[in-house]
Amino acid sequence: MNRSGPGPVSAFQVAEDIVPIGELKAHLSEKIRDLRGSGRPLVITQNGKVAAVLLAPEEFDRLTNQARFVAAVQEGLEQLETGRIVSHAELGRRLDARFGAPTDPK
């Protein structure tokens, strides 16, 4: 079951998605192939405790992009709340003052 497009990972399935490190070592190629097809992370345990989480590259990219987007939105909201924003017209005036007004290419 492959996901298409952005969105949360498929539903976690305990019986399939939690693997002791010994089993992972013994079946690494198969587990990686299944990882890409399932769209779900693989939780790896060591000595009965969670030691790592393995993600398909596409899922890692999706999560990383989502985190960057959320951080950018939060930064923008903080700038809005503190008054550190300018209107489009004001930005144009500041750029013209700093770099000169654009000239007509005729």
PyMOL CGO cylinders between C-alpha atoms (Angstrom):
from pymol import cmd
from pymol.cgo import CYLINDER

trace = [
    CYLINDER, 0.00, 0.00, 0.00, 1.88, 3.07, -1.22, 0.3, 1, 1, 1, 1, 1, 1,
    CYLINDER, 1.88, 3.07, -1.22, 0.80, 6.56, -0.23, 0.3, 1, 1, 1, 1, 1, 1,
    CYLINDER, 0.80, 6.56, -0.23, 0.51, 9.16, -2.90, 0.3, 1, 1, 1, 1, 1, 1,
    CYLINDER, 0.51, 9.16, -2.90, 0.92, 12.84, -2.17, 0.3, 1, 1, 1, 1, 1, 1,
    CYLINDER, 0.92, 12.84, -2.17, 1.49, 14.59, 1.14, 0.3, 1, 1, 1, 1, 1, 1,
    CYLINDER, 1.49, 14.59, 1.14, -0.20, 13.53, 4.31, 0.3, 1, 1, 1, 1, 1, 1,
    CYLINDER, -0.20, 13.53, 4.31, 0.36, 11.51, 7.45, 0.3, 1, 1, 1, 1, 1, 1,
    CYLINDER, 0.36, 11.51, 7.45, 1.94, 8.10, 7.35, 0.3, 1, 1, 1, 1, 1, 1,
    CYLINDER, 1.94, 8.10, 7.35, -0.29, 5.05, 7.12, 0.3, 1, 1, 1, 1, 1, 1,
    CYLINDER, -0.29, 5.05, 7.12, -1.67, 3.60, 10.36, 0.3, 1, 1, 1, 1, 1, 1,
    CYLINDER, -1.67, 3.60, 10.36, 0.99, 2.09, 12.60, 0.3, 1, 1, 1, 1, 1, 1,
    CYLINDER, 0.99, 2.09, 12.60, 0.73, -1.69, 12.91, 0.3, 1, 1, 1, 1, 1, 1,
    CYLINDER, 0.73, -1.69, 12.91, 2.44, -3.00, 16.04, 0.3, 1, 1, 1, 1, 1, 1,
    CYLINDER, 2.44, -3.00, 16.04, 2.88, -6.58, 14.82, 0.3, 1, 1, 1, 1, 1, 1,
    CYLINDER, 2.88, -6.58, 14.82, 4.65, -5.46, 11.65, 0.3, 1, 1, 1, 1, 1, 1,
    CYLINDER, 4.65, -5.46, 11.65, 6.25, -2.15, 12.55, 0.3, 1, 1, 1, 1, 1, 1,
    CYLINDER, 6.25, -2.15, 12.55, 8.18, -3.00, 15.72, 0.3, 1, 1, 1, 1, 1, 1,
    CYLINDER, 8.18, -3.00, 15.72, 11.25, -5.15, 15.11, 0.3, 1, 1, 1, 1, 1, 1,
    CYLINDER, 11.25, -5.15, 15.11, 14.05, -6.29, 17.42, 0.3, 1, 1, 1, 1, 1, 1,
    CYLINDER, 14.05, -6.29, 17.42, 17.48, -5.30, 16.15, 0.3, 1, 1, 1, 1, 1, 1,
    CYLINDER, 17.48, -5.30, 16.15, 18.46, -8.96, 15.70, 0.3, 1, 1, 1, 1, 1, 1,
    CYLINDER, 18.46, -8.96, 15.70, 15.54, -9.55, 13.34, 0.3, 1, 1, 1, 1, 1, 1,
    CYLINDER, 15.54, -9.55, 13.34, 16.38, -6.36, 11.47, 0.3, 1, 1, 1, 1, 1, 1,
    CYLINDER, 16.38, -6.36, 11.47, 19.97, -7.55, 10.97, 0.3, 1, 1, 1, 1, 1, 1,
    CYLINDER, 19.97, -7.55, 10.97, 18.78, -10.93, 9.71, 0.3, 1, 1, 1, 1, 1, 1,
    CYLINDER, 18.78, -10.93, 9.71, 16.23, -9.46, 7.25, 0.3, 1, 1, 1, 1, 1, 1,
    CYLINDER, 16.23, -9.46, 7.25, 17.59, -6.00, 6.46, 0.3, 1, 1, 1, 1, 1, 1,
    CYLINDER, 17.59, -6.00, 6.46, 16.98, -6.00, 2.69, 0.3, 1, 1, 1, 1, 1, 1,
    CYLINDER, 16.98, -6.00, 2.69, 13.42, -7.26, 3.12, 0.3, 1, 1, 1, 1, 1, 1,
    CYLINDER, 13.42, -7.26, 3.12, 12.63, -4.77, 5.89, 0.3, 1, 1, 1, 1, 1, 1,
    CYLINDER, 12.63, -4.77, 5.89, 13.91, -1.83, 3.82, 0.3, 1, 1, 1, 1, 1, 1,
    CYLINDER, 13.91, -1.83, 3.82, 11.89, -2.97, 0.79, 0.3, 1, 1, 1, 1, 1, 1,
    CYLINDER, 11.89, -2.97, 0.79, 8.77, -3.30, 2.98, 0.3, 1, 1, 1, 1, 1, 1,
    CYLINDER, 8.77, -3.30, 2.98, 9.44, 0.11, 4.52, 0.3, 1, 1, 1, 1, 1, 1,
    CYLINDER, 9.44, 0.11, 4.52, 9.13, 1.89, 1.18, 0.3, 1, 1, 1, 1, 1, 1,
    CYLINDER, 9.13, 1.89, 1.18, 6.00, -0.04, 0.23, 0.3, 1, 1, 1, 1, 1, 1,
    CYLINDER, 6.00, -0.04, 0.23, 4.15, 0.42, 3.51, 0.3, 1, 1, 1, 1, 1, 1,
    CYLINDER, 4.15, 0.42, 3.51, 4.69, 4.15, 4.03, 0.3, 1, 1, 1, 1, 1, 1,
    CYLINDER, 4.69, 4.15, 4.03, 5.03, 3.44, 7.76, 0.3, 1, 1, 1, 1, 1, 1,
    CYLINDER, 5.03, 3.44, 7.76, 8.09, 3.90, 9.98, 0.3, 1, 1, 1, 1, 1, 1,
    CYLINDER, 8.09, 3.90, 9.98, 9.88, 0.87, 11.38, 0.3, 1, 1, 1, 1, 1, 1,
    CYLINDER, 9.88, 0.87, 11.38, 10.52, 0.96, 15.14, 0.3, 1, 1, 1, 1, 1, 1,
    CYLINDER, 10.52, 0.96, 15.14, 13.68, -0.91, 16.10, 0.3, 1, 1, 1, 1, 1, 1,
    CYLINDER, 13.68, -0.91, 16.10, 14.08, -2.22, 19.62, 0.3, 1, 1, 1, 1, 1, 1,
    CYLINDER, 14.08, -2.22, 19.62, 17.21, -3.21, 21.51, 0.3, 1, 1, 1, 1, 1, 1,
    CYLINDER, 17.21, -3.21, 21.51, 17.00, -5.04, 24.80, 0.3, 1, 1, 1, 1, 1, 1,
    CYLINDER, 17.00, -5.04, 24.80, 13.23, -4.56, 24.76, 0.3, 1, 1, 1, 1, 1, 1,
    CYLINDER, 13.23, -4.56, 24.76, 13.37, -0.75, 24.46, 0.3, 1, 1, 1, 1, 1, 1,
    CYLINDER, 13.37, -0.75, 24.46, 12.94, 1.52, 21.46, 0.3, 1, 1, 1, 1, 1, 1,
    CYLINDER, 12.94, 1.52, 21.46, 16.40, 2.26, 20.04, 0.3, 1, 1, 1, 1, 1, 1,
    CYLINDER, 16.40, 2.26, 20.04, 15.67, 3.83, 16.64, 0.3, 1, 1, 1, 1, 1, 1,
    CYLINDER, 15.67, 3.83, 16.64, 13.05, 4.61, 14.04, 0.3, 1, 1, 1, 1, 1, 1,
    CYLINDER, 13.05, 4.61, 14.04, 13.70, 3.90, 10.37, 0.3, 1, 1, 1, 1, 1, 1,
    CYLINDER, 13.70, 3.90, 10.37, 11.88, 5.95, 7.73, 0.3, 1, 1, 1, 1, 1, 1,
    CYLINDER, 11.88, 5.95, 7.73, 11.71, 5.78, 3.95, 0.3, 1, 1, 1, 1, 1, 1,
    CYLINDER, 11.71, 5.78, 3.95, 13.61, 8.71, 2.39, 0.3, 1, 1, 1, 1, 1, 1,
    CYLINDER, 13.61, 8.71, 2.39, 10.38, 10.18, 1.01, 0.3, 1, 1, 1, 1, 1, 1,
    CYLINDER, 10.38, 10.18, 1.01, 8.80, 10.17, 4.46, 0.3, 1, 1, 1, 1, 1, 1,
    CYLINDER, 8.80, 10.17, 4.46, 11.90, 11.77, 6.00, 0.3, 1, 1, 1, 1, 1, 1,
    CYLINDER, 11.90, 11.77, 6.00, 11.77, 14.50, 3.33, 0.3, 1, 1, 1, 1, 1, 1,
    CYLINDER, 11.77, 14.50, 3.33, 8.06, 15.07, 3.94, 0.3, 1, 1, 1, 1, 1, 1,
    CYLINDER, 8.06, 15.07, 3.94, 8.55, 15.42, 7.69, 0.3, 1, 1, 1, 1, 1, 1,
    CYLINDER, 8.55, 15.42, 7.69, 11.57, 17.70, 7.26, 0.3, 1, 1, 1, 1, 1, 1,
    CYLINDER, 11.57, 17.70, 7.26, 9.72, 19.95, 4.80, 0.3, 1, 1, 1, 1, 1, 1,
    CYLINDER, 9.72, 19.95, 4.80, 6.70, 20.07, 7.08, 0.3, 1, 1, 1, 1, 1, 1,
    CYLINDER, 6.70, 20.07, 7.08, 8.87, 21.06, 10.06, 0.3, 1, 1, 1, 1, 1, 1,
    CYLINDER, 8.87, 21.06, 10.06, 10.55, 23.84, 8.03, 0.3, 1, 1, 1, 1, 1, 1,
    CYLINDER, 10.55, 23.84, 8.03, 7.15, 25.14, 6.89, 0.3, 1, 1, 1, 1, 1, 1,
    CYLINDER, 7.15, 25.14, 6.89, 5.77, 25.19, 10.43, 0.3, 1, 1, 1, 1, 1, 1,
    CYLINDER, 5.77, 25.19, 10.43, 8.91, 26.99, 11.68, 0.3, 1, 1, 1, 1, 1, 1,
    CYLINDER, 8.91, 26.99, 11.68, 8.60, 29.60, 8.91, 0.3, 1, 1, 1, 1, 1, 1,
    CYLINDER, 8.60, 29.60, 8.91, 4.93, 30.21, 9.74, 0.3, 1, 1, 1, 1, 1, 1,
    CYLINDER, 4.93, 30.21, 9.74, 5.75, 30.53, 13.45, 0.3, 1, 1, 1, 1, 1, 1,
    CYLINDER, 5.75, 30.53, 13.45, 8.53, 33.01, 12.65, 0.3, 1, 1, 1, 1, 1, 1,
    CYLINDER, 8.53, 33.01, 12.65, 6.17, 35.05, 10.49, 0.3, 1, 1, 1, 1, 1, 1,
    CYLINDER, 6.17, 35.05, 10.49, 3.53, 35.12, 13.21, 0.3, 1, 1, 1, 1, 1, 1,
    CYLINDER, 3.53, 35.12, 13.21, 6.13, 36.22, 15.78, 0.3, 1, 1, 1, 1, 1, 1,
    CYLINDER, 6.13, 36.22, 15.78, 7.26, 39.01, 13.44, 0.3, 1, 1, 1, 1, 1, 1,
    CYLINDER, 7.26, 39.01, 13.44, 3.64, 40.08, 12.98, 0.3, 1, 1, 1, 1, 1, 1,
    CYLINDER, 3.64, 40.08, 12.98, 3.04, 40.14, 16.74, 0.3, 1, 1, 1, 1, 1, 1,
    CYLINDER, 3.04, 40.14, 16.74, 6.18, 42.21, 17.39, 0.3, 1, 1, 1, 1, 1, 1,
    CYLINDER, 6.18, 42.21, 17.39, 5.49, 44.64, 14.56, 0.3, 1, 1, 1, 1, 1, 1,
    CYLINDER, 5.49, 44.64, 14.56, 8.56, 43.65, 12.56, 0.3, 1, 1, 1, 1, 1, 1,
    CYLINDER, 8.56, 43.65, 12.56, 6.71, 43.63, 9.24, 0.3, 1, 1, 1, 1, 1, 1,
    CYLINDER, 6.71, 43.63, 9.24, 6.31, 46.21, 6.50, 0.3, 1, 1, 1, 1, 1, 1,
    CYLINDER, 6.31, 46.21, 6.50, 3.76, 46.63, 3.75, 0.3, 1, 1, 1, 1, 1, 1,
    CYLINDER, 3.76, 46.63, 3.75, 4.58, 45.83, 0.14, 0.3, 1, 1, 1, 1, 1, 1,
    CYLINDER, 4.58, 45.83, 0.14, 4.61, 49.57, -0.67, 0.3, 1, 1, 1, 1, 1, 1,
    CYLINDER, 4.61, 49.57, -0.67, 6.97, 50.34, 2.24, 0.3, 1, 1, 1, 1, 1, 1,
    CYLINDER, 6.97, 50.34, 2.24, 9.32, 47.57, 1.15, 0.3, 1, 1, 1, 1, 1, 1,
    CYLINDER, 9.32, 47.57, 1.15, 9.39, 49.06, -2.35, 0.3, 1, 1, 1, 1, 1, 1,
    CYLINDER, 9.39, 49.06, -2.35, 10.24, 52.50, -0.93, 0.3, 1, 1, 1, 1, 1, 1,
    CYLINDER, 10.24, 52.50, -0.93, 13.03, 51.06, 1.22, 0.3, 1, 1, 1, 1, 1, 1,
    CYLINDER, 13.03, 51.06, 1.22, 14.53, 49.11, -1.69, 0.3, 1, 1, 1, 1, 1, 1,
    CYLINDER, 14.53, 49.11, -1.69, 14.34, 52.15, -3.97, 0.3, 1, 1, 1, 1, 1, 1,
    CYLINDER, 14.34, 52.15, -3.97, 16.05, 54.28, -1.33, 0.3, 1, 1, 1, 1, 1, 1,
    CYLINDER, 16.05, 54.28, -1.33, 18.80, 51.73, -0.85, 0.3, 1, 1, 1, 1, 1, 1,
    CYLINDER, 18.80, 51.73, -0.85, 19.39, 50.59, -4.43, 0.3, 1, 1, 1, 1, 1, 1,
    CYLINDER, 19.39, 50.59, -4.43, 17.79, 53.35, -6.50, 0.3, 1, 1, 1, 1, 1, 1,
    CYLINDER, 17.79, 53.35, -6.50, 14.50, 53.30, -8.35, 0.3, 1, 1, 1, 1, 1, 1,
    CYLINDER, 14.50, 53.30, -8.35, 14.28, 50.91, -11.30, 0.3, 1, 1, 1, 1, 1, 1,
    CYLINDER, 14.28, 50.91, -11.30, 15.00, 52.52, -14.65, 0.3, 1, 1, 1, 1, 1, 1,
    CYLINDER, 15.00, 52.52, -14.65, 12.89, 52.12, -17.77, 0.3, 1, 1, 1, 1, 1, 1,
    CYLINDER, 12.89, 52.12, -17.77, 14.80, 49.77, -20.14, 0.3, 1, 1, 1, 1, 1, 1,
    CYLINDER, 14.80, 49.77, -20.14, 13.64, 51.70, -23.29, 0.3, 1, 1, 1, 1, 1, 1,
]
cmd.load_cgo(trace, "trace")
